[in-house]
Amino acid sequence: MILFIKFDYMDSDIEPLLKLYHDNKKYISVSANFFEYVLENDFVYLYKIFSDDKLIGTLHLEQDDEILYLSIMIDKDYHHQGYATYTLKEVLKDSFHLGYKKIVVYIDKNNLNSIKLFEKVGFKFKEEDKELLTYVYDLSFIE
């Protein structure tokens, strides 16, 4: 069973979260004040992803008007088991009720697994900027 729990300040998972980010830092990293940033901004959401009782990843969302920026990180030991696909499908379902018109993700152009993942759930390539590719899921024509 996959469970999503919103991050809060009294969170006992800060150390495991930091370890998770450190162990999976090839394509994603967080700054020293990342958790404070999440808590101080009403437009930023961080969800912890659990499989059974094990923390296996995070889902980071930021709202800017009608655009939702997304990043997902699943522990490398849980890759290729459907966790990221399931999580993204849940985000896409929930997004229909939140008023967003687009969901945007930036992917390292060398991260072929992420590119395949986002394309599989319906994201479309938009542009390339140096090392990052921009993918967009457009909800504006879905009613």
C-alpha positions in Angstrom: 0.0 0.0 0.0 1.3 3.5 -0.9 0.6 6.3 1.5 1.2 10.1 1.0 1.8 12.2 4.1 2.2 15.9 4.0 5.4 17.2 5.5 5.1 19.1 8.8 7.7 20.9 11.0 7.6 18.5 13.9 8.4 15.8 11.5 10.5 12.8 12.8 11.3 12.0 9.2 13.7 14.9 8.6 16.8 12.8 9.1 15.5 9.9 6.9 14.4 12.5 4.3 17.9 14.1 4.3 19.4 10.6 3.9 17.0 9.8 1.1 18.0 13.0 -0.8 21.7 12.4 -0.1 21.5 8.8 -1.3 19.7 9.7 -4.4 21.5 13.0 -5.3 22.5 12.1 -8.8 19.5 14.0 -10.3 17.9 15.9 -7.4 19.2 17.7 -4.3 17.8 20.1 -1.7 19.3 23.2 -0.1 20.1 23.5 3.6 16.9 25.6 4.1 14.6 23.5 1.9 12.3 22.2 4.7 11.9 25.8 6.1 11.1 27.0 2.6 8.4 24.3 2.3 6.8 25.2 5.6 6.9 29.0 5.1 5.2 29.1 1.8 1.5 28.4 1.3 2.1 27.5 -2.4 4.7 24.8 -1.7 3.8 21.2 -0.8 6.0 18.3 0.1 4.6 14.9 0.5 6.4 11.9 1.9 5.8 8.7 0.0 5.6 5.5 2.0 5.3 1.9 0.9 3.9 0.0 3.9 5.8 1.8 6.7 9.0 2.5 4.8 9.8 6.0 3.5 10.6 5.5 -0.2 10.3 9.0 -1.7 9.0 12.5 -1.9 6.7 14.5 -4.1 7.4 18.2 -4.2 4.8 20.6 -5.7 4.8 24.4 -6.2 1.9 26.5 -7.4 2.4 29.6 -9.5 -0.9 30.9 -10.6 -2.4 28.2 -12.8 0.9 26.2 -13.2 1.9 23.4 -10.9 5.7 22.6 -10.8 6.5 19.1 -9.8 9.4 17.0 -8.8 9.4 13.4 -7.6 12.1 11.3 -6.1 11.8 7.6 -5.4 14.6 5.8 -3.5 16.9 4.0 -6.0 16.1 0.7 -4.3 12.4 1.1 -5.3 12.9 2.1 -8.9 11.1 0.1 -11.7 8.4 -1.1 -9.3 5.6 1.3 -10.3 5.8 3.7 -7.4 6.6 6.8 -9.4 4.0 5.9 -12.1 1.3 5.4 -9.4 2.3 8.7 -7.7 2.1 10.7 -10.9 -1.2 9.3 -11.8 -2.6 10.3 -8.4 -1.2 13.8 -8.9 -2.9 14.0 -12.3 -6.2 12.9 -10.9 -6.1 15.3 -8.0 -5.0 18.2 -10.2 -8.4 18.3 -11.9 -9.9 19.6 -8.7 -7.2 22.2 -7.9 -7.6 24.6 -10.7 -4.2 24.2 -12.4 -4.0 24.5 -16.1 -0.6 23.0 -16.6 1.9 20.8 -14.7 5.5 21.4 -15.5 8.5 19.3 -14.7 12.2 19.8 -15.4 14.3 16.7 -16.1 18.0 16.3 -16.5 18.5 15.3 -20.1 20.7 12.4 -19.0 17.9 10.9 -16.8 16.4 8.6 -19.4 14.2 6.7 -16.9 12.5 10.0 -15.8 11.9 11.0 -19.4 10.3 7.7 -20.2 8.2 7.9 -17.0 6.8 11.3 -17.7 6.1 10.6 -21.3 4.3 7.3 -20.3 1.8 9.3 -18.1 1.1 11.9 -20.8 3.7 14.7 -20.3 4.8 16.3 -23.6 8.3 17.7 -24.3 8.3 21.5 -24.5 11.9 22.7 -24.7 15.6 22.1 -23.8 17.7 24.5 -21.8 21.4 23.5 -21.3 21.1 20.3 -19.2 17.4 20.4 -18.5 14.4 19.3 -20.5 11.0 20.9 -19.8 7.9 18.6 -20.0 4.3 19.8 -19.7 1.0 18.2 -18.9 -1.7 20.5 -20.2 -5.0 20.4 -18.4 -6.5 23.5 -20.0 -8.3 21.5 -22.7 -9.5 18.7 -20.4 -12.9 19.5 -18.8 
